[in-house]
């Protein structure tokens, strides 16, 4: 899924920057672009960590799914706290970019899973794993 979603990342960041800049200037544009970039990077980190954990075991997959969410959310909050110290940063623009970007990304992910990609997302049974 990461490979299919990644081509849309850079244009989405540029679109966030353009809309933010048009709405409130360069600072708002950069805040919106950073917000969209964080959504894309969060999706990539989630996808890659889940793919790696799925190769190990179902327990590892579950642990990464639950624990990874908390870790990534903590990192996002820490990034926002650091950025909030800069004069250009607008938490409102950041949030207003993160929410629609997340909703659009989740919709795209649901479309991929509901389509042909969803049929490929099957964990092998124990009989298939043992040689």
C-alpha positions in Angstrom: 0.0 0.0 0.0 2.9 2.3 0.7 4.2 2.0 -2.8 0.7 2.8 -4.2 0.2 5.8 -2.0 3.7 7.4 -2.1 3.3 9.0 -5.5 0.5 11.2 -4.1 2.6 12.4 -1.1 4.7 15.2 -2.7 1.8 16.7 -4.7 -0.3 16.6 -1.5 2.4 18.5 0.5 2.7 21.0 -2.3 -1.1 21.4 -2.4 -1.1 22.0 1.4 1.6 24.6 1.0 -0.2 26.3 -1.8 -3.6 26.4 -0.1 -2.0 27.5 3.2 0.0 30.2 1.6 -3.0 31.5 -0.3 -5.1 31.5 2.9 -2.7 33.1 5.3 0.9 33.7 4.0 4.1 31.7 4.0 4.0 30.7 7.6 0.6 29.2 7.3 1.6 27.5 4.1 4.7 25.9 5.7 2.6 24.8 8.7 0.0 23.2 6.4 2.8 21.5 4.3 4.5 20.2 7.4 1.1 18.8 8.6 0.5 17.0 5.4 4.1 15.7 5.3 3.7 14.3 8.8 0.5 12.5 7.8 2.3 10.9 4.8 5.4 10.0 6.8 3.2 8.5 9.5 1.4 6.3 6.9 4.8 5.2 5.5 6.2 4.4 8.9 3.0 2.4 9.8 3.0 0.5 6.5 6.7 -0.4 6.6 6.6 -1.4 10.3 3.5 -3.6 9.8 5.0 -5.2 6.8 8.1 -6.1 8.7 6.2 -7.4 11.7 3.9 -9.5 9.5 7.0 -11.5 8.4 7.8 -12.3 12.0 4.5 -13.4 13.5 0.9 -12.5 14.1 1.8 -11.5 17.7 4.5 -9.2 16.4 2.1 -7.7 14.0 -0.5 -7.0 16.7 2.2 -5.5 19.0 3.4 -3.2 16.3 -0.1 -2.2 15.3 -1.0 -1.2 18.9 2.3 0.0 20.2 3.4 1.7 17.0 0.3 3.8 17.0 1.1 5.1 20.5 4.8 5.7 19.6 4.0 7.5 16.3 1.3 9.6 18.0 3.8 10.6 20.7 6.4 11.6 18.0 3.8 13.7 16.2 2.9 15.5 19.5 6.6 16.1 20.2 7.1 17.5 16.7 4.2 19.8 17.1 5.5 21.0 20.5 8.9 21.8 19.0 7.4 23.5 16.0 5.2 25.6 18.2 8.3 27.4 19.5 8.9 28.9 16.0 7.3 32.2 15.1 6.2 31.0 11.6 4.3 27.9 12.9 0.6 28.0 13.0 -1.0 25.2 15.0 -4.4 26.0 13.5 -3.1 25.6 9.9 -1.2 22.5 11.0 -4.4 20.9 12.4 -6.6 22.1 9.5 -4.2 20.4 7.1 -3.7 17.2 9.1 -7.4 16.4 9.5 -8.4 16.4 5.8 -5.1 14.8 4.8 -5.7 12.0 7.2 -9.3 11.5 6.1 -8.3 11.5 2.4 -5.5 9.0 3.1 -7.9 6.7 5.0 -10.3 6.8 2.1 -7.6 6.0 -0.3 -6.4 3.1 2.0 -10.0 1.8 2.2 -10.3 1.9 -1.6 -7.1 -0.1 -2.0 -8.1 -2.7 0.6 -11.6 -3.0 -0.9 -10.1 -3.4 -4.4 -7.7 -6.0 -5.9 -5.0 -5.2 -3.3 -7.3 -6.5 -0.5 -7.2 -10.0 -2.0 -3.4 -10.0 -1.7 -3.4 -9.1 2.0 -3.7 -12.6 3.4 -1.5 -13.9 6.2 -0.3 -17.5 5.4 -1.5 -20.3 7.7 0.9 -22.3 9.8 0.8 -25.2 7.2 1.8 -22.7 4.5 4.7 -21.4 6.5 6.3 -24.6 7.5 8.5 -26.2 4.8 
